[in-house]
């Protein structure tokens, strides 16, 4: 027996709320916020350097409409957002556990443990890349992540995959050797 809430959600799904309205609002908000923050399109002539809201809103509106017009992008957004939210909840739960068991008062994880902060940032970024690679589908229905895994699992056409792995290892070794020691940070140094 369907409840009233289930009927309302089915109505919204049939209306296109999840396929059109919510992705449009999400993309519009993100693009508008980026344009407002960076002031790429310029600012008004006043002393406060207020961003050009009309121009920013129009560009964000057009970009959001273009995103909603393409079915593949909307389906990738709808497939990946639940996983992104799950990743955010896991990370926030981890930070809450650190805050509960670590110490009293203000807790600045970035300042106190910069290396671990960088590691967690890279891991979250890799997680986001994996989530979106799994959400974006090829023409045959296979996700980019499945294609990459099967490509790597089958030997990746031999020399191409081996060359890429060798190149990554060489670049990492060069970066490790070239980076040099950290500055000690004195007055005359």
Rosetta blueprint (number, residue, H / E / L):
1 X L
2 X L
3 X L
4 X H
5 X H
6 X H
7 X H
8 X H
9 X H
10 X H
11 X H
12 X H
13 X H
14 X H
15 X H
16 X L
17 X H
18 X H
19 X H
20 X H
21 X H
22 X H
23 X H
24 X H
25 X H
26 X H
27 X H
28 X H
29 X H
30 X H
31 X H
32 X H
33 X H
34 X H
35 X H
36 X H
37 X H
38 X H
39 X L
40 X L
41 X L
42 X L
43 X E
44 X L
45 X L
46 X L
47 X L
48 X L
49 X L
50 X L
51 X E
52 X L
53 X H
54 X H
55 X H
56 X H
57 X H
58 X H
59 X H
60 X H
61 X H
62 X H
63 X H
64 X H
65 X H
66 X H
67 X H
68 X H
69 X H
70 X L
71 X H
72 X H
73 X H
74 X H
75 X H
76 X H
77 X H
78 X H
79 X H
80 X H
81 X H
82 X H
83 X H
84 X H
85 X H
86 X H
87 X H
88 X H
89 X H
90 X H
91 X H
92 X H
93 X H
94 X H
95 X H
96 X H
97 X H
98 X H
99 X H
100 X H
101 X H
102 X L
103 X L
104 X L
105 X L
106 X L
107 X L
108 X L
109 X H
110 X H
111 X H
112 X H
113 X L
114 X H
115 X H
116 X H
117 X H
118 X H
119 X H
120 X H
121 X H
122 X H
123 X H
124 X H
125 X H
126 X H
127 X H
128 X H
129 X H
130 X H
131 X H
132 X H
133 X H
134 X H
135 X H
136 X L
137 X E
138 X L
139 X L
140 X L
141 X L
142 X L
143 X E
144 X H
145 X H
146 X H
147 X H
148 X H
149 X H
150 X H
151 X H
152 X H
153 X H
154 X L
155 X L
156 X L
157 X L
158 X L
159 X H
160 X H
161 X H
162 X H
163 X H
164 X H
165 X H
166 X H
167 X H
168 X H
169 X H
170 X H
171 X H
172 X H
173 X H
174 X H
175 X H
176 X H
177 X H
178 X H
179 X L
180 X L
181 X L
182 X L
183 X L
184 X L
185 X L
186 X L
187 X L
188 X L
189 X L
